Amino acid sequence: QVQLVESGGGLAQAGGSLRLSCAASGTFASINAMGWYRQAPGKQRELVASTTSGGTTNYADSVEGRFTISRDNAKNTVYLQMNSLKPEDTAVYYCNADIILRSWSTISRDYWGQGTQVTVSS
């Protein structure tokens, strides 16, 4: 079994910063891409940022220049540094990881964290 556990959410003022963390635990061989998604009430879940195992990153236009995704492969952890927060960043943020369970296989599975609330006040 694999679990993704998120932390770091909370309340911030507009212009403030938060850092989200997501640690993968359990039995698995390796992790491919990891990313952060968010979902506001009544809205569809959207990609915020993602990173490959090699460090290539991708950002939503709405957060590029403000958010930074990074990962520590030794800790099986991905981070999202959120700066210059805006009220429209308010959402539940979900960690996502594409994980290979067995070392002899290239087949991967998609896993999700439980979500962490980020609220930005104006």
C-alpha positions in Angstrom: 0.0 0.0 0.0 1.0 3.6 -0.7 -0.1 6.7 1.2 0.5 10.4 0.4 0.3 12.6 3.4 0.0 16.4 3.0 0.8 19.1 5.5 1.4 22.8 5.6 -2.0 24.1 4.7 -3.7 26.8 6.7 -4.7 30.5 6.7 -2.6 33.2 5.1 -3.1 36.8 4.3 -3.0 38.1 0.7 0.6 38.6 -0.2 1.7 36.0 2.4 3.3 32.6 2.0 2.7 29.0 2.8 4.7 25.8 2.1 2.9 22.6 1.4 4.6 19.2 1.9 3.6 15.8 0.7 5.4 12.6 1.7 4.9 9.2 0.1 5.1 6.2 2.4 4.5 2.5 2.1 6.0 -0.2 -0.2 6.9 0.9 -3.7 9.8 0.9 -6.0 10.0 4.4 -7.3 8.1 7.6 -8.0 7.8 9.2 -11.4 6.0 12.5 -11.6 4.6 14.3 -8.6 2.3 17.2 -8.6 -0.1 19.5 -6.8 -3.7 20.0 -7.7 -6.4 22.2 -6.2 -10.1 22.4 -6.0 -12.2 25.3 -4.9 -15.9 24.8 -3.9 -18.0 24.2 -6.9 -15.0 24.2 -9.2 -13.2 21.4 -11.1 -9.9 20.1 -9.8 -7.0 21.7 -11.7 -3.3 21.2 -12.0 -1.2 23.7 -10.0 2.3 22.4 -10.6 4.0 19.2 -11.4 7.6 17.8 -11.5 9.1 14.8 -13.1 11.7 12.5 -11.5 14.3 14.4 -13.5 13.2 17.8 -12.2 11.3 19.2 -15.1 8.5 21.4 -13.9 5.2 22.7 -15.2 3.0 25.4 -13.7 -0.5 26.7 -14.2 -0.5 30.2 -15.7 -2.3 31.5 -12.7 0.6 30.5 -10.3 3.7 30.8 -12.4 6.1 33.2 -10.9 4.6 32.9 -7.5 4.7 29.2 -6.7 7.6 26.8 -6.8 7.4 23.0 -6.8 10.4 21.0 -5.7 11.1 17.4 -4.5 13.5 15.5 -2.3 13.8 12.1 -3.8 15.6 10.7 -0.7 12.6 11.6 1.4 10.0 10.8 -1.2 8.6 14.2 -0.6 7.3 17.0 -2.9 6.9 20.6 -1.8 5.0 23.6 -3.0 6.3 26.9 -1.9 3.5 29.5 -2.4 4.4 33.1 -2.3 2.4 36.3 -3.0 -0.8 34.5 -2.2 -4.1 35.7 -3.6 -7.6 35.1 -2.3 -8.3 33.2 -5.5 -5.7 30.6 -4.4 -8.1 29.5 -1.7 -8.8 25.8 -2.3 -8.2 22.3 -1.1 -4.8 21.3 -2.4 -4.1 17.7 -3.3 -0.9 15.9 -3.7 -0.6 13.5 -6.6 2.1 10.9 -7.5 2.6 8.4 -10.3 4.2 5.5 -8.5 5.9 2.3 -9.7 5.1 -0.4 -7.1 7.4 -3.2 -8.3 11.0 -2.7 -9.4 10.7 -5.3 -12.2 7.8 -3.4 -13.7 7.4 -0.1 -15.5 3.7 0.0 -14.9 2.8 2.9 -12.6 -0.3 3.8 -10.6 -1.8 7.2 -9.7 -2.2 8.1 -6.0 -3.8 11.0 -4.3 -3.4 12.6 -0.9 -6.4 13.4 1.3 -6.1 17.2 0.7 -5.1 20.2 2.8 -7.1 23.4 3.0 -5.4 26.6 2.0 -7.4 29.8 2.8 -6.1 33.2 1.7 -7.9 36.2 3.3 -8.1 39.6 1.6 
